[in-house]
Amino acid sequence: MARPRRRLTVIAALDMVGYSELVQRDELGTLREMRAIYKTLVRATLPKFSAQIIKMMGDGGLVEFPSVLDAVEWCMGFQLAMAEHNAASDRPQIEVRAAIVLADVILSDHDRFGAALGFAMRLQAAAPPGGIAITHSVRWQLLGEPASAFKPVGFLMLRSVPYPVEAWFWVPPGRTVPDIQPTQNQMLTPGVLALPGLAAEPPEDQRPLVAILPFGDLSSDKSCASIADGVAEETTATLAHVRSIRLIGRHSLAASPDIRALARDLGLRYAVEGSVRRAGNRIRITAQLIEAETGTHLWSGRMEGTVDDPFALQDEVATSIAGALHPAIRTAEIDRARRKNTDALRAHDLVLKAMPHFWAHRREDNATAIRLLDEALATDPRSGQALGLKAWCLSQEVTYLWSDDVERDKRLALALAQKAAETAEPDALVHVMIGATLSILNVDQSQARVHIDRALALDPTLAWAWTRLGFIQAYSGQPREGLASLRRAILLSPDDPVRFNAYAGMATCLFMLGDYAEAAREARQALDARPGMIWANRLLATSAALAGDMPLARTAVARLLQERPGMTLAEVRQAVHNLGDADMERYLEGLRIAGLPEA
């Protein structure tokens, strides 16, 4: 018997998602749509890549390519074209799963056979809708950008395949690699496969390591040693609640007080040092934040009090230091992430890089933040901060009139917030992100309040949490309490780059109280602090109009229309989701008086 002819080739398997349901809903329409896609996006594009269709199977098929790169480039181009096709169509979306494998096949004149073809179809079934799945044998043939575009998803168990398969997924920009939530059998690691010594290491903790150094007693009679020790102790205890940093143990400091040595040996990134002075009954405490590796001073602050109640003084100082360190460390970490090589960025770094774009409150920056967060989620689909911040960014897309599909972005934002909550991270910042999203997109503020209260329980020095609490109180009929929360946020973190948001919150509280002139003043202060924050002109315009300051109101409306020509009251009504009926009508009436057109 003659030996069969064989060839090592590259096979792309494609299959339509939800074919049966689409056909049941509209058989003729679905078949027409499939024929059009086949004619324009498949058959017409394959010759450029020297590819040929070897099997058609109703809602799918197999395509043979001369090289891995040809297959990858064609599949990416096809899926991007499908995304554009779906976006431009008013029909139900048609999505396709794709998989690429290296296949040892048996040849006939016009067909290919072999177990590898079945394997390709099994892998395709595991691919994300609209995306591509590949195995390690394909991944290792790619270099540079095509390789980095695929994200690892671990070892999968495929139907009728008796061994775990290591896989990588690609999805178009703007989508997130699905969080498969594999079972223990689906996420087998080399260690589970009984290969000794190859078990995966736990992920490295990317949070910065911080040391609270002993505070020095600089009083002439050395009478403040106990107060200095107490300040260091209280500061350490307060910062222990801050999830975004790690604190070094005091025993490590005792063994080596040299912060540069600690940076070299333990990875220490920042140190807090300070001193205590006394003059009569008065105490002055200074503190500085230092970058351990370089010795650069990043922040300094000074607090004063009396010796009458040293415990209250220590608590106040610790709270002030912790509140000030939040933005100082965050800014330093963002600078570090910006300096890193792109290939070295991880989810933590990408979230940090996204933050300045997020708080810029400009449409193009918000889009950049979402892109960076998508990259973070492709690296770590369960990153609470990436999920929460993307949800918050999408809520901004909705309420600031940047979205081209309000209902879609609202649904996605709420889904991401829910997923962030399910990560169950004891991270105050994640709860702030979730609470902000829920507060922006719902009239009922009770669920948002749960997350903000949780954030403050975890870290009572987090100014962002107090700011969002102020907004929630404004929308919940407690604007006076909201003003107190917002003033506390500013007091805790006077140098925070997001301080402008607290001013906008105060303007919101004052608007709810009917103090329109003061609301307009606070709105102007928010705009002065963040000139690119165009949306705040809505609050300025309605407040100024209701206060009778028509020149200011008309100027604010002109700025809105310059940024978004054709803006109408109907659009604003669709975008604002957290005002009750009476407050919404009052808000829109001010904009109407200011000159914003109805429709």
N, C-alpha and C positions, 0 to 999 in steps of 0.2 A: 504493500500500500504506500502510495507516494506521501511524503511528508508535507503537511499543509504549509502554505506560504504564510509567514507572519511578518509583522512590522510593529516597531515601537513608534507610536504616533501620539498626537494631542487631540483629545476629544472634548468638545463642549456640549453638555447636556442642558436643554432648556425645557421648561414646562410652565404652562399658564396656571396662575393661582386662581382657585375658585371657579374653574371652568364649568362644572356641572350646574352650579347655582346661577351663573350668568346665562347659560343656555336656557335654563328653565324660566328665567325671568324674561328673556328676549332672544329667542333662538336665532331668527334671521338677522337681527341687528348685530348680535355677537359674532356670527359667522362672517358677516360683511366686514366688521371691524378687524377680525383676525386676518382676513384675506388682504386687507389694505396694509396692515402691519407687515405681513409676510412679503408683500410685493415691494414696499418702499423701504423698510428698515432691515429686512433680512436678505432677501434674494439680491436686491440691487447693491448691497454693500459688501457681500462676501468676496467677489472677484478681486477687489483691491488687496485682500489678505491671502489670496491663493487658496481659499477654503472651499469645501464642498459639503453639501448636505448629504448624509449617508442614510438617514432614516427619518421619516415623518410619522408621527403617532397621534394624529388628531389635534390634541392640544399641546404638543411638544415635538421635540426632535433632537437629533444628534448631528453635530457638525464637526468635520475633521479639519484640522489646521496643520500647516507645516512646522510651526514652532509654538512654544509656550507664549512668547511675547505677542505673536500675532493673535493668539486666542484671547489673551488678557485684554489687549487693546481693543479688539472687536467687541468683546462682551461688555467692557466698560462703556464704549461708545454706544452700543445698542441700548444698554440700560439708561444712560443719560438721555438718549433720544426718546425712549419710552416715557421717562419722567416728563419731558417737554410735551410729548403727545398727550399724556393724561392731563397735564395742566391746561392745555388748550381745548380739551374736549368737554362737552357738557354731558357726555354719556358716562355710565359707571366705569370706573377705572379698570384697566386691564394691566395686571402686574405679572411679571415673569420671574421665576427663579432660574438661576444658572449655576452650573458647576463645571470646573475644568480639571481634567485628570490626564496624567501620562498613562497611556493604555497600550498593552501588548495585545494586538488583535490578529485574528485570522482573516486573510484577504480572500475575496472573490472579485469578480470583474467589477461589480457595481455595488458591493455591500461589504460590511465588516461584521465579524462575529467574535464572541468570546466573553468570558466572565467580566472583563474590565468594563464592558459597556453597561452591564447591570450595575456594577459598582458606581459608575458615573451617574446613573439615574438615582441610586440610593443617596449619594452625596447631594445631588441637586435637590432632593426632597427636604434636606436639612438646611438649605440655603435660605437667607432672609428674602422675603418678597421684594422684588426690585433690586436685589443684590447678587453677589457672586460668592460661591464657596470654592476653596481650593484645598489641596492636601499639601503635606510637607514636600513631596517630590516635585510639585509645581512651584511652590514658594521658593525653594532653593535655586531654581533656574532664573529667578528674577533679581535684578539689581536696582539700587537707587530708588527712585520715586515709585515705580510700580510695586516694588516689594513693600515699602513702608505704608502704602495705601491699604494693605490688608492687615487686619487686626486678629491676633490669636484668640481663639475661643475654647482652647483646651482639647481634650480627647473625647470624641463622641462615639456612641454606639449606634451604628446604622442598621436598619432592618436587613436581616439575612446576611450580615457581615459578622463573622464570629470573633472579631478582634476590634479593639478601640482604634479609632482613626483620628489622628491629629489634624485639626482643620483651622483655616483662616477665613475670615469673612471680609467682604468689601461692600459698602453701601454708598449711594450717591451723596454728594455734599448736602448738608441740611437734614440728613437722617442719622439716626443713632443705631449702632450695631446692637441687635436685640440682646437683652439680658436673658440668656437661655434658662437660667436657673437649673443647671444640670443636676440630675440625681447622682448619688454616689457612684453608680455603675456607669453613668454617662460621662463623668468627669474623672476617669481613671488617670492616675499619674504614674510615672515610672516606679515610684515607691510601691504603689498599690499592685503594680504588675510584678512585684517581687524581684525588682532589679536593685540590689542593695547599694546604698550610698548615693542614689540618684533622686531621692525624694525632693520635691520642690521646697525651696526655702520660703519662709513666711515673708510677706511684702515688707519692704523697708519703711519705717515710720519717717515720713517726710517733714513732720512738724519741727520747727526750730527748737534747739535746746537752749534754755535760758538759765542763768545762775543769778541768785540774789546774794551778793557779797555782803559781808558784815558792814554795817554803817559805823563810821568812825565818830568818836566823841572828841570834838574839838573845843569843848568848853575849857576855860582856863583851870578850873579845879577838878576836871574830870568827873563831874557830878552827873553826867547824862549817859553813863554807860548802859544803865538798865533801860533807859528810854530808847537808845540806839539799838540795843538788842531786840527790844520789843517791836520797833518799827520794821526791822528786817524779818522778824518772825511773822508779824501780821501781813506784811507784803507777800511773803512766801505762801502763807495760808490762803490769802485772797487770790493770788495768781494760780494756785493749784486748781481752782475751779475753771480756769480758762482752757477750753478744749484745744484751742488752736496752737498751743505751745506745750513743750515738755520742760519740766524743771529738773535741774541737777540736784542730787542729794547733798545734804550738808557735809556728809562724811567725805565726799569727793573734794569739796572745797577745803576741808581741813587738811587733807593729804597734799593738795597742790593748789595754793591760792593764786598761782600764776595763770591768768586767764588765757594767755597765748599758748601756754603748755596744755591747758584744758581744751583749747580749740584744736590743737594738733592731736592730742591723745584721745579725746572723748567726743570730738565734733561739736564742742560748745560754739554757739553762734552769737549769742548776746549775753551781756552781763549788766546787772543793775548795781550801781554803787552809790553811796551817799554819805552824808555827815550830819551831825547834830551840833548846834551851837546854842549857848544859853547866855542871856543878859538879864539878870534880875529874875523876874517872873516869866520872861518871854523866852520862847523856844523857836529857833529857826532850823528847819530840816530841808536839806537840798538832796536831790537825786539826779542821777545821769544814767542814760542807756548807752552802752558802748558796744560796738562791733568787736567781738573777741579777737578775730583773726588779725585785724588791722589796728585796733585801738582807737578807731574813729568814734567821736562822740556823735550820736544820732539824735539825742533829745536830752533836755535838762529841765528841771522844774524846781520850784521853791514853795514851801508851805510854812506858815507860822501859826503859833498857838501859845497857850500858857501851860504851866506845870500843874495847874489846879486839878485837871482831870487827865492824867497821862494816858489812860486806856482809851478815852474818847479821841484824844489826839492821835494815838497810834492807828486807830481804826480809820480816822479821817484821812490820814496820810496814805495808808495802804490803799484805800479806795481811790484816792486821787492818782496815785502812781499807776495802779492797774488800769484805770480809765485812760490815762495818757499813753500807756504802752501799747494799747490796742492799735491805734492808727500808726504809731511810730514803727512798731515791728511789722505791721502789714505793709507799710510803704517800703521798708527796707527789703522785705521778702519779694515784693513786686520788682524792685530794682534788680535783685539777684536773679529772678526768673527771666527778666529781659536780657540779662547778660549771658544766659546759658545758650549753648549751641542748640539749634532746633531739634536735632536728633536726640538730645539728652532730656528733652522736656517730658515730664510725666503728668498725670492728671492733676496733682497738687500744683505744679508749676503753671499749668495751663489755666487753672481756675484763677490763680493770682494774676496772670497776664490779662485775663478777661475783666478783672474788677475795674481798672481805670476806664475801660471802654463802657462798662455797665454804668458807672456813676457819672460819665460824661453827659448823659441825658440828651444825646444827639442820635438821630436815626441811624446814621452810618456807623457810629460807634457801637450802638446796640447790636447791629447786624454783625459787626466784628466780634463782639463778645459771644454771641450765639455760635458763631463759627468755631471759636476757640473752645467753647464748652462742648460742642459736638466732638471735637478732637479729644477732649478730656474723657468724655463718655465712651468714645471708641477704645480708649486705653483702659478705663475702669468703669464699666456700665453701672456699677452700684456706688459710685462716689456721691455721697450725700450732698456735698457742697456743689458739685457740678450739676446734679439734678435740681437742687433747690435754686441755684443762681440762674439756670436756664429757665426755670419756671417763672422767676421774677422778671427776667428779661422779656419773656413772652407776654407777661401781664403788662409790661410797659409798651410793647408793640400794640396791644389792644387799646389801652386807655389813652395813649398819646397820639392815636390816629396814624400809626405807622403800619398797621397790618393791612394786607390786601384780602384777608379772609378772617374777620373778627371771630366768628364762631369756631372755626378750626383752631385758631391760636389759643382761644380761651379754653377749649377742651383739652388741648395738648398741655397748656400750662397747669391746669388743675390735675391732669393725670401725672405729670412730672412731680408736682408737689406731693401727691399721694404716694408716689414711688419713693420720694425722698423721705417721707415719714416712715415708710416701711423699712428703711435701712436701720431704723432704731438706734441711730448714733446719738450718744449723749453729747451733742455738739450744739452749743447755744446759737452759733451763727447759722447752722442749718435750720433750726427752728425759727429764727428770724426770717430767713428766706421763704420758708413755707408760710409763716404768718403773714408776711407782706403780700405774697401772691394771693392768698385767700381773702385778705382785707381789700385788695384792689378789685377783685373780680366778683365780690358778693356784697349784697346789701346787709345780710345777716353777718355780724362780725364775731359771733360767739366762737366759731371754730378757729378763726384767726387768733382770738384772744387766748385760747388754750395753748397754742404754740408759743406765743409771746410770753405768757406767764411761765411756761416751761423754760424758755431761754433765760429769763431773769432769775429763775430758781437755780439754773446751772451757773450763771455768771451775772450777778447783779451790777457789775461794772461795765457792761457792754452797752455803749451809747446807742448803737443801732437798734437794740431792743427797746430802749426807752423812747426812741424816736417813733418806732412803729406802734408802740403802745399809745403814744399821743395821737396818732392818726386814728387808731381803732376807737379811742375814747371820743374823738370828735364825731365819728360816724355812728357812735352808739348813744348819743344824747348826753355825753359827759365832757363837753368841750372845756370846761374850767379845769377838770382833772387832767385833761389832755395838755393844757398849757403848762401845768406843773411838771408833767412827765417830760415834755419837750425842753423845758428849762433845765431839768436835771441832765438830760442828754448833752446839752451844750456845756454845762458845768463839768460833767465827767470828762468830756473830750473836746476842749475848745479848739484844738488844732486839727480835728478830724476833717479830711477832705470832703466828707459827705455832710458837713455841718449845714450846708445850704438846705438840705432836706428837712432839717428841724425848723428852719425859718418858714419853709413852705407849709409844714405841719402847723406852726403857730398861726399862719395866715388862714388855714382851714378852720382851726378852732375859733378864731375871731369872726370869721364869716358865719359859722354856725351860731355864734352868740349875737349876731346882728351888728357887730362893731365893724362896719364896712371900711371906715377910714383907716383904722388900725390894721385891718386885714390887708388893705392895699399897701400899707407901709411895710408890713412883713413880707408880702409877695415881692415888692421891689427889692428888699434886702436879699431875698433868695435869688433873684435874678442878678443882682450885683455880684453875689458870690459865685454864681454859675451862669454867665451870660448866654451860653449855648442852650440853656434849659427853656426852649421855646414854649413848651406846654404850660409853664407857670404864668404865661401871659393870659391864659384863660381865667385863672384865678384873679390875676390883677385886673383884667378888664371887667369882670362881673362885680368885683368888690368896689372898684373905683366908680363904676356906673351907679351902683346902688348908693354910694356915698355922695353922689352928685358931682364928682370930678370928671366931667365929660372929656376934656382934653386928654387926660391920662388914659381914660377908658378907650377912646378912639385910637390913641397911639398903640395901645396893647393889641387891639383888634387888627390894626394895620400890620403889626409885626406877625401876628398869627397868619394872616392872609398872604403875607410875603413868603412865609415858610411853606404854607400849603394853600395855594390858590384854589378858590372854590369851596373852602371849608364852610359848613353850614351848621345850624343848630341841630338839624336832624342827625348829622354825623356825630356831633358831641353827645347827643342823647344815646346813640348806639354805643359809644366808646366808654362812657362813664357807667360803671356797674355797682358802685357802692353807696349811692345816695338814695334815700327813701323818696317817695313821691313828692312830698311837700318841699324838701330841700332841693330836689332836682328842678322843680318848677321855679324856685327862687333863683337857683344857679343859672338856669337858662334865661330867665327874665332879665337878669343883669347883663348877660351877653347880648340879648335882643336889644336892650336900651343902648348898649355900647356900639351896636351897628353890625353885629354878625348876622348874615342873612338867614332866613328860615330854611330855605331849600334851594 
